Amino acid sequence: MLKVNDMLPIVVVHGGAGHIPKHRSEMSTAGVCSAARAGYTILRGGGSSMDAVVEAVSSLENNPCFNAGCGSVLNIKGEVAMDAIVMDGLTLGSGAVSAVCNIANPIQLARLVMDKTSHSCLTAEGASQFARSMGVPEVSPESLITEYSHMLWAKNLAPHANPVESQMGKMGTVGAVAVDSEGNIACATSTGGMLNKMEGRVGDTPCIGSGGYADNQVGAVSTTGHGEAIMKVTLARLILFHMEQGQSVEAASDLGLAYMKSRVSGLGGVVSVDPQGRWAARFSSLQMSWAAAQTETLHYGLYVGEHFTQSLGGGPLTGSTAHLASKPLG
């Protein structure tokens, strides 16, 4: 039986729940594994859980495969409007931004909101003004638009298109949770939002308790899926409530996702962790790319029940195979 100190530090990341086309699945898996490695490198060097989750999510924002940063989906006007949140489990401090259009890494701006203001969330032009005051470099909104996102936008302008359904073909919201060697917990979540959303729409990601939540006394959760459904059940905080009631990380994650599915017909996924370093990557959608780094081992998967492991040194572990980690959600 591992002691708690042997289980820390830990970082778990997700690249979005939904249906990932086969030709993009390898890129998605590679992206989350790279992000987990980046976050774990911070932790292994003595960095904080907040440093680790911001580093991991920044890596995903910089990867055009994901619906965050330079791969964000477009709103009805064909524009990028990104949301992000961070939360510190030690202080319950949080920072968020919404409707950001000219920042390469919204997650870094969200952290500045937490660290440098007395507010929890800044939006649109106010967030942009704050970014300029902090010396954050601006980028052209066009530089954040990929051919793939533009194609999805154009396709979903058709009168009978279903953007929510179509979103399942685009890798979604990204996020990370971590516990550092000091036992401090953090979460980070970033997204380009819902495909062809109304101008001004804000989803779950920047909303504390929905897109993410972190509390040293309980754990941390980062969510992905249909934002309106996630907000209706405050999914991140709901899962932590179940953990407070004595449920395991995995059981609590399943309970929260099952309730969202039965109550509001919402699909999604989460990565979760508790203060002891126990973790889960669970989802009710067909797929969710995820990866975790702990005790020099990289864990990753894409389909329900899929769980690969390899040494963080690069080579496979002895006898490492894909195995069914747990039963699918009902």
Solvent accessible surface area in square Angstrom, and as a share of the most:
residue,aa,sasa,rsa
1,M,235,1.05
2,L,105,0.52
3,K,140,0.59
4,V,66,0.38
5,N,126,0.65
6,D,62,0.32
7,M,32,0.14
8,L,24,0.12
9,P,20,0.13
10,I,0,0.00
11,V,0,0.00
12,V,0,0.00
13,V,0,0.00
14,H,0,0.00
15,G,0,0.00
16,G,0,0.00
17,A,8,0.07
18,G,2,0.02
19,H,83,0.37
20,I,4,0.02
21,P,25,0.15
22,K,184,0.78
23,H,132,0.59
24,R,22,0.08
25,S,16,0.10
26,E,144,0.64
27,M,81,0.36
28,S,0,0.00
29,T,29,0.17
30,A,63,0.49
31,G,5,0.05
32,V,0,0.00
33,C,16,0.10
34,S,60,0.39
35,A,0,0.00
36,A,0,0.00
37,R,76,0.28
38,A,27,0.21
39,G,0,0.00
40,Y,7,0.03
41,T,78,0.45
42,I,54,0.27
43,L,4,0.02
44,R,128,0.47
45,G,70,0.68
46,G,61,0.58
47,G,19,0.19
48,S,42,0.27
49,S,4,0.03
50,M,11,0.05
51,D,52,0.27
52,A,0,0.00
53,V,0,0.00
54,V,13,0.08
55,E,74,0.33
56,A,0,0.00
57,V,0,0.00
58,S,8,0.05
59,S,32,0.21
60,L,1,0.00
61,E,1,0.00
62,N,90,0.46
63,N,37,0.19
64,P,70,0.44
65,C,13,0.08
66,F,0,0.00
67,N,0,0.00
68,A,0,0.00
69,G,0,0.00
70,C,30,0.18
71,G,0,0.00
72,S,0,0.00
73,V,0,0.00
74,L,1,0.00
75,N,5,0.03
76,I,80,0.40
77,K,112,0.48
78,G,16,0.15
79,E,77,0.34
80,V,4,0.02
81,A,16,0.12
82,M,0,0.00
83,D,2,0.01
84,A,0,0.00
85,I,2,0.01
86,V,0,0.00
87,M,1,0.01
88,D,33,0.17
89,G,2,0.02
90,L,114,0.57
91,T,93,0.54
92,L,85,0.42
93,G,24,0.23
94,S,13,0.08
95,G,0,0.00
96,A,2,0.02
97,V,0,0.00
98,S,4,0.02
99,A,27,0.21
100,V,0,0.00
101,C,51,0.30
102,N,20,0.10
103,I,3,0.01
104,A,36,0.28
105,N,23,0.12
106,P,0,0.00
107,I,0,0.00
108,Q,82,0.36
109,L,1,0.00
110,A,0,0.00
111,R,65,0.24
112,L,44,0.22
113,V,0,0.00
114,M,34,0.15
115,D,78,0.40
116,K,126,0.54
117,T,38,0.22
118,S,112,0.72
119,H,111,0.50
120,S,67,0.43
121,C,61,0.37
122,L,35,0.17
123,T,74,0.43
124,A,46,0.35
125,E,95,0.43
126,G,37,0.35
127,A,0,0.00
128,S,6,0.04
129,Q,103,0.46
130,F,25,0.10
131,A,0,0.00
132,R,112,0.41
133,S,80,0.52
134,M,79,0.35
135,G,60,0.58
136,V,32,0.18
137,P,105,0.66
138,E,81,0.36
139,V,47,0.27
140,S,58,0.37
141,P,51,0.32
142,E,123,0.55
143,S,71,0.46
144,L,5,0.03
145,I,51,0.26
146,T,31,0.18
147,E,157,0.70
148,Y,42,0.16
149,S,0,0.00
150,H,91,0.40
151,M,90,0.40
152,L,10,0.05
153,W,45,0.16
154,A,49,0.38
155,K,131,0.56
156,N,10,0.05
157,L,84,0.42
158,A,54,0.42
159,P,129,0.81
160,H,181,0.81
161,A,35,0.27
162,N,79,0.40
163,P,37,0.23
164,V,61,0.35
165,E,121,0.54
166,S,25,0.16
167,Q,16,0.07
168,M,49,0.22
169,G,18,0.18
170,K,4,0.02
171,M,2,0.01
172,G,6,0.05
173,T,16,0.09
174,V,0,0.00
175,G,0,0.00
176,A,0,0.00
177,V,0,0.00
178,A,0,0.00
179,V,0,0.00
180,D,4,0.02
181,S,69,0.45
182,E,141,0.63
183,G,22,0.21
184,N,41,0.21
185,I,1,0.00
186,A,1,0.01
187,C,0,0.00
188,A,0,0.00
189,T,0,0.00
190,S,0,0.00
191,T,5,0.03
192,G,0,0.00
193,G,7,0.07
194,M,19,0.08
195,L,1,0.00
196,N,13,0.07
197,K,12,0.05
198,M,152,0.68
199,E,104,0.47
200,G,65,0.62
201,R,45,0.16
202,V,56,0.32
203,G,3,0.03
204,D,9,0.05
205,T,2,0.01
206,P,9,0.06
207,C,46,0.27
208,I,89,0.45
209,G,5,0.05
210,S,4,0.03
211,G,0,0.00
212,G,0,0.00
213,Y,34,0.13
214,A,0,0.00
215,D,21,0.11
216,N,33,0.17
217,Q,165,0.73
218,V,16,0.09
219,G,0,0.00
220,A,0,0.00
221,V,0,0.00
222,S,0,0.00
223,T,0,0.00
224,T,2,0.01
225,G,21,0.20
226,H,51,0.23
227,G,2,0.02
228,E,58,0.26
229,A,4,0.03
230,I,0,0.00
231,M,59,0.26
232,K,143,0.61
233,V,13,0.07
234,T,66,0.38
235,L,0,0.00
236,A,0,0.00
237,R,71,0.26
238,L,36,0.18
239,I,0,0.00
240,L,1,0.00
241,F,95,0.40
242,H,37,0.16
243,M,21,0.10
244,E,83,0.37
245,Q,116,0.51
246,G,68,0.66
247,Q,80,0.35
248,S,66,0.43
249,V,6,0.04
250,E,72,0.32
251,A,35,0.28
252,A,0,0.00
253,S,0,0.00
254,D,29,0.15
255,L,74,0.37
256,G,0,0.00
257,L,0,0.00
258,A,44,0.34
259,Y,99,0.38
260,M,0,0.00
261,K,83,0.35
262,S,94,0.61
263,R,158,0.57
264,V,41,0.24
265,S,98,0.63
266,G,1,0.01
267,L,69,0.34
268,G,0,0.00
269,G,0,0.00
270,V,0,0.00
271,V,0,0.00
272,S,0,0.00
273,V,0,0.00
274,D,9,0.05
275,P,29,0.18
276,Q,60,0.27
277,G,0,0.00
278,R,121,0.44
279,W,51,0.18
280,A,5,0.04
281,A,14,0.11
282,R,17,0.06
283,F,10,0.04
284,S,19,0.12
285,S,8,0.05
286,L,106,0.53
287,Q,2,0.01
288,M,0,0.00
289,S,0,0.00
290,W,10,0.04
291,A,0,0.00
292,A,0,0.00
293,A,0,0.00
294,Q,15,0.07
295,T,64,0.37
296,E,85,0.38
297,T,18,0.11
298,L,2,0.01
299,H,31,0.14
300,Y,42,0.16
301,G,1,0.01
302,L,12,0.06
303,Y,105,0.40
304,V,45,0.26
305,G,9,0.08
306,E,45,0.20
307,H,24,0.11
308,F,68,0.28
309,T,24,0.14
310,Q,43,0.19
311,S,30,0.20
312,L,17,0.08
313,G,78,0.75
314,G,42,0.40
315,G,35,0.34
316,P,111,0.70
317,L,69,0.35
318,T,147,0.86
319,G,69,0.67
320,S,35,0.23
321,T,91,0.53
322,A,53,0.41
323,H,91,0.40
324,L,151,0.75
325,A,52,0.40
326,S,26,0.17
327,K,159,0.67
328,P,88,0.56
329,L,33,0.16
330,G,93,0.90
